[in-house]
Amino acid sequence: MDTGESESNMKTYKIVKVDWVDSANWYGWRDNKYRETNSPSKCMSCGILIKTKKGSIGVTHSIESEGDTADTMVIPRCAIRKIEVLSKVKI
């Protein structure tokens, strides 16, 4: 689709897959066996990498040509196990 944008005004973004871990919790009473076997949740998120900072990254599923985003997730770097670049896009 031709949006009329000149190639020089477009910005390149990485499409990434992020493997990360999240806290896990449970409600109500649990026996000792349950507590011993429970572990953090293994998570995977895919999207457009919009921000990288020392302590976190930002991934969004939608971005428009001016840079506005929808449904952005910030993932702390200490939770990230792997970041894989799937492709690059120009917007």
C-alpha positions in Angstrom: 0.0 0.0 0.0 1.4 3.4 -1.0 0.9 5.9 1.8 2.7 8.7 0.0 5.5 8.7 2.5 8.9 9.3 1.1 11.4 6.6 1.9 13.7 9.1 3.6 11.1 10.0 6.2 10.5 6.4 7.2 12.0 4.9 10.3 13.2 1.2 10.5 11.9 -0.9 13.4 12.8 -4.4 14.5 10.1 -7.1 14.8 11.2 -9.2 17.8 10.3 -12.3 19.8 11.1 -11.9 23.5 11.4 -14.9 25.8 11.0 -13.8 29.4 9.9 -14.9 32.9 7.2 -13.4 35.1 6.2 -13.8 38.7 3.7 -16.5 39.5 1.3 -16.5 42.4 -1.6 -18.6 43.7 -4.7 -17.9 45.8 -6.0 -19.7 48.8 -4.5 -22.5 50.8 -1.9 -24.8 49.2 0.0 -27.7 50.6 3.8 -27.8 50.7 4.1 -30.0 47.6 2.4 -27.3 45.5 4.7 -24.6 46.8 7.8 -26.7 46.1 6.8 -27.4 42.4 5.5 -23.9 41.5 7.9 -21.7 39.5 7.9 -18.4 37.6 5.8 -18.3 34.4 7.7 -18.7 31.1 6.4 -16.0 28.7 6.9 -15.1 25.0 5.9 -11.8 23.4 6.3 -10.7 19.8 6.0 -7.2 18.4 7.7 -4.1 17.3 10.7 -3.0 19.4 10.2 0.7 20.0 12.5 1.4 23.0 15.6 0.0 24.5 16.9 1.3 27.8 19.5 0.0 30.2 16.9 -1.6 32.4 14.0 -2.4 30.1 12.7 -2.7 26.5 9.4 -1.6 25.0 7.4 -3.8 22.6 4.2 -2.8 20.9 1.8 -4.5 18.5 0.7 -1.4 16.6 2.5 1.7 15.5 1.5 4.5 13.0 3.7 6.6 10.8 4.0 9.5 13.3 5.2 7.0 16.0 2.0 6.7 18.1 1.6 3.2 19.5 -1.1 1.0 20.9 -0.8 -1.7 23.6 2.8 -1.3 24.5 4.5 -3.7 27.0 7.6 -2.7 29.0 9.7 -5.8 30.0 12.4 -5.4 32.6 15.8 -6.7 31.3 16.3 -8.8 34.4 13.2 -10.9 33.2 14.4 -11.3 29.6 16.0 -14.6 28.7 16.3 -14.1 24.9 15.5 -11.5 22.2 15.3 -12.7 18.7 15.0 -10.3 15.7 12.5 -11.8 13.3 12.6 -9.1 10.7 12.8 -5.3 10.1 10.1 -3.0 8.8 10.0 0.6 7.7 7.2 2.9 8.8 
